[in-house]
Amino acid sequence: MDTLSTPSVEETMYMGSEEEEEEEEDEETNGSEEEDKDDSQTDQSSVGKQQRPAWAPCFFYRAGKEVYNYVGQEIIIQEALDSYAGMIWPAGLALCHYLDTHREQINLVDKAVLEIGAGTGLVSVVAALLGGWVTATDLPEVLNNLRVNLCRNTRGHCRHTPQVATLSWGFDLERTYPSSVYRYDYVLAADVVYHHDFLDELLVTMKHFCKPGTTLIWANKVRFESDSTFTENFKKAFNTSLLAEDGEMKIFMATSREGEECFSDVVLEDPLRQKEGRETKEVEDKDKKRKEAEIL
């Protein structure tokens, strides 16, 4: 019977040694080729480093563009790397939608409109397209991107060219924005209440610009406990009403309380009671005269 022959131990060792030698030769050959490649790549990279200008950045980042459609027009907003001010926030979108769909209730045509904390300028763009004479304000370091977005989306489409101005929230606004000069029909604000340390200054700024005759519209998404605290202080500072609500998203309308104090001590009389009082006094006067005549 034929059987499968198996190699002896010596043959196995010999075959193994030949295979190992071949593998070692292959490794040496591959190694030399890889070294040649590494050397050539090193030479190329060194040449590239020598040719690269000193000012060339190591990496590139480009902020995105957001496209929206309000007032029947495509609006392109360039975002920026300015932290909060360079981004589109939910309350801004909610306020834009509300202004666009409630034009009869909130008529901005030929009205003086101020936006505080304008950021990318989306709300101001929509307000300008709706016919408002808009002034968009924010911190000086974010105004360039704000100005570009306003110009790109409103040029040739608006009744009034929107303006851009610096506004830092604070307690000394009468010096920079005197009430006798800067008066507005509407003050707009969207997502200006978030995790920052200037909530008191924000409320004071709102009160400064929301004078009798001004309507303040504030949209906000509640995220922190401090947001709820600000909302309570906001309701105490103004006459407020809730325009729209969707979960944590709320849009408030507010008007000034100034001038209410002067009427607090006035008692409004009922005209019917005033008439009854006069008749009673006439009867008393007649009785007094009759008694005097009897004595005489």
Secondary structure, 3 states (H helix, E strand, C coil): CCCCCCCCHHHHHHHHHHHHHHHHHHHHHHHHHHHHHHHHHHHHHHHHHHHCCCCCCCCCCCCCEEEEEECCEEEEEECCCCHHHHCCCHHHHHHHHHHHHCCCCCCCCCCEEEECCCCCCHHHHHHHHCCCEEEEEECHHHHHHHHHHHHHHHCCCCCCCCEEEECCCCCCHHHHCCCCCCCCCEEEEECCCCCCCCHHHHHHHHHHHCCCCCEEEEEEECCCHHHHHHHHHHHHHEEEEEEEEECCEEEEEEEECCCCHHHCCCCCCCHHHHHHHHHHHHHHHHHHHHHHHHHC
